[in-house]
Amino acid sequence: MKIVVLGAPSGAGKNSVMDGLLEAHPDVFLQFPSIASRPMRPGESQGKPYFFVTGNEFLQKVRSGDIFEYTDIHGDFRGMSSSIIQDFSKLGKILIKDCDYIGVLALKEKYGAGNVTAIFLTAPRDIAEYRIRKRGETEEYTQMRLANYDREMATAHHFDHMVESITVEQSVNDIMRLLN
């Protein structure tokens, strides 16, 4: 089993790069979802972007050991499930996921550092700010994301590699070179 984890500060393009990897190399990568206890939103479906369960079901999966890493976000839980990872790994592709350094540490502990490659995407602060502002969110949201930028950059040392995320195409190419 091989797992690739992408981490990044706000505005570094983590989701765009992950989408680029999945689109350019569908025969290589498969994104695996987490489990969430929040209600499904319009446009979502079971497994996209999460497997949705009730709060009680989630906590039962934690107690059974299936969910080995999780967080509480405003009363809703999100976490990684070993049974989902096992099921997805049977499809023979490199599993890919975005997560923070806590997720990286949990995955390495669960599956071994040799099976998990953690890549941290970086972008200069001015480019990250431009990308965040381009989303059209409120100034308050923009400032919150920018405040998180420095905190998230400080976690880069938990990752195995750093890739500068200026364009999606270049980031995809750089990641593919790292993995070959």
N, C-alpha and C positions, 0 to 999 in steps of 0.2 A: 504494500500500500504506500502511495506517495501522496502527500498533502502539501499544497502551496498556499501560504497565507499572505495576503496583502494587507498592509497597514499604512496609514498616512495621516498627516494633519489635514484639517479642513481645507478644502480648495486645492489639494494636490492632485485630484483627478482619479482617486482610487476606483470609483465605480465605473468611470469611463474606460480606464485601463483594463479592469476586469471584463467589461463587456467586449473590449477590443480583443482580448485573449480568447474569449469564448467564441466570438464571431470568426476570428482568423484561424483558430485551431479547434474546431468542434470535435475533431477526432482525437484530440489530445486531452482536453480539459472538460470537467464536469463540475458545475457549482453545486455544492450541497447546502441545503437550507438548515436553519436553526428551528427550534420549536418556540412558539410564542403563545402566551395565555391571553393575549388581547383579542378582541373580536376582529373578524375578517373585515376589511374595508372594501368599498367598491373597486373593482378591477383586480382584486386579489383572488387567488384560488388556493386550494390545499396544496402546499408544497411550493407556492410562488407568492410571496417571497419566503413564507414560513410554513411549517406544519402547525396548524392551529389546534389548541386543546384548551380545556377549561383550566382554571387555576388549580382545582383539586387534582385533575389528571396530571398537570405539570408537577405538582409537589409529590405525587405518587412516583413519577418517573425519577425525581431527585432521590427519594427514599430508596428506590430500587437500585440506584446507581447508574441507571441509563443516562440521565443528564448529569454530566460530570463538571460542567462549568455553566454558571448562569448569573444573571443580574436582574434586579428589580427596578423597572423603569416606571415610576409613578403608579405603582401597584400592579403593573403587568410584568410578567416574567418572560425573559428570553434566554435561551440556553442551547448548548450543543449536546446532541444525543449520540451516544456510541452506537445504538442500533441503526440510526440513519446513516452514519458514516460507514458502518459495516455493509449495509444494503447497497449504498452507492458505490463502494469500493469494488463490489462484485462485477461492476460494469466495465472494469479494466482500464479506466482512464485516471489521469491525475486529478485528484479532487482539489478544488480551489474554493477559497472563502476569504472574505474580508473580516478582519477583527482587530481588536486592540491587543496590546502586549499581554494582557491577562489571558486572553484567549490563546495567544501563541504559547505562553508558558503551560497552560492546561493541556493543549494539544501535544506538546513535546513530552510532558510528563506521562500522558496517557498512551501515546503511540511511539515514543522514542524520538530523540532529536534527529536521528538519521533518516526518519521517515517524514519529517516536517521541514520544509524550507520556508523561512519567513523573510519576506521582502518588504522593505519600507520605502514607500515612494515619497520623494521630497519635491518641493517646488519653492522657488524663492518667494518670500513673503509678499512681494508686490504682485506676483502672478497669482498666488493663492487668493489675495484680496480681490483682484480683478475677477477671478472665477466665482468667488462667493457673491460679489455684487451683481454679477451677470445673472444670478438666479432670480433677482428681482424681489428679494425678501426685504423686510423692514430693516431700518438702520440698527434697531436693537438686536435683531437676529444676526446681522452682519458683525456687529461688535462682539457678540457672544462667541461667534465662530472664530473671529480673529483672536480673541482672548484664549480660546482653546488651542490655537495654533502652536504657541510656545510650549504649552503643557504637553501636547501631543508630540512635538519635535523632541522633547526631552526623553521620550520613551524609545527612540530609535535604536539605542544600544541593545535592546532586547531582541532585535531582528538580526538575521544572518547576513543580509545584503541590503544595500541602499541603491535605489535607481532614481535618477532625476527625471521627474515627470514634466517635460515641457510639451511634447506632443504625444498623443496616444500611440501613434505608429512607432515612434522611437522607443517608447517605454515597452511596448510589446516586443519589439526586436531585442532590446536589452535583456528583458526577462527570459526570452527564449534562449539567448546566448548563455545566460547564467544556468539554465536548467540542462543544457546539452553538454 
